[in-house]
Amino acid sequence: MLDEIAKAGRYLGQSMRLMVGMPEYSTYVTHMEETHPDEPMMSYEEFFRERQEARYGANGKVGRCC
């Protein structure tokens, strides 16, 4: 029962991050290890910053009218 609650919590957290456009760092790490093992991997902080800039722009302002 406790395992099921923990699993549901992980899925909820993952779903919420995806809803706001924040992909999972663990998915990125797995992708890099499997498909680009010779390339450097971003730290969590670099990954987070890069994803924020990709979504909101480097200046923090949304580049759309609505």
C-alpha positions as CSV (number, residue, x, y, z in Angstrom):
1,M,0.0,0.0,0.0
2,L,2.8,2.4,0.9
3,D,4.6,1.6,-2.3
4,E,1.5,2.4,-4.3
5,I,1.1,5.8,-2.6
6,A,4.8,6.6,-3.3
7,K,4.4,5.6,-6.9
8,A,1.2,7.7,-7.3
9,G,3.1,10.6,-5.8
10,R,6.0,10.2,-8.3
11,Y,3.5,10.1,-11.2
12,L,1.7,13.2,-9.9
13,G,4.9,15.1,-9.6
14,Q,6.0,14.1,-13.1
15,S,2.6,15.0,-14.5
16,M,2.7,18.4,-12.9
17,R,6.2,19.2,-14.2
18,L,5.2,18.2,-17.7
19,M,2.1,20.4,-17.5
20,V,4.2,23.4,-16.9
21,G,6.7,22.3,-19.6
22,M,9.5,21.0,-17.3
23,P,10.7,17.7,-18.6
24,E,12.3,15.1,-16.3
25,Y,16.0,15.4,-15.7
26,S,16.2,11.6,-15.3
27,T,14.8,11.2,-18.8
28,Y,17.4,13.6,-20.1
29,V,20.2,11.6,-18.3
30,T,19.0,8.3,-19.7
31,H,18.7,9.8,-23.2
32,M,22.3,11.2,-23.0
33,E,23.7,7.9,-21.7
34,E,22.0,5.9,-24.4
35,T,22.4,8.1,-27.5
36,H,25.2,10.6,-26.8
37,P,27.6,8.8,-24.4
38,D,30.6,10.8,-25.7
39,E,29.0,14.3,-25.2
40,P,29.1,16.1,-21.9
41,M,26.0,16.0,-19.7
42,M,24.4,19.1,-18.1
43,S,24.1,19.2,-14.4
44,Y,20.6,19.5,-13.0
45,E,21.0,23.2,-12.5
46,E,22.2,23.7,-16.1
47,F,19.3,21.5,-17.4
48,F,16.7,23.5,-15.4
49,R,18.1,26.8,-16.6
50,E,18.2,25.7,-20.2
51,R,14.7,24.4,-20.1
52,Q,13.4,27.6,-18.5
53,E,15.2,29.7,-21.2
54,A,13.8,27.5,-23.9
55,R,10.3,28.0,-22.6
56,Y,10.4,31.6,-21.5
57,G,13.3,33.2,-23.3
58,A,16.6,34.3,-21.8
59,N,15.2,37.5,-20.4
60,G,12.4,35.8,-18.5
61,K,9.6,37.3,-20.6
62,V,7.2,35.2,-22.5
63,G,7.5,35.9,-26.2
64,R,3.8,35.8,-27.1
65,C,0.9,38.1,-26.8
66,C,-1.4,36.0,-24.6
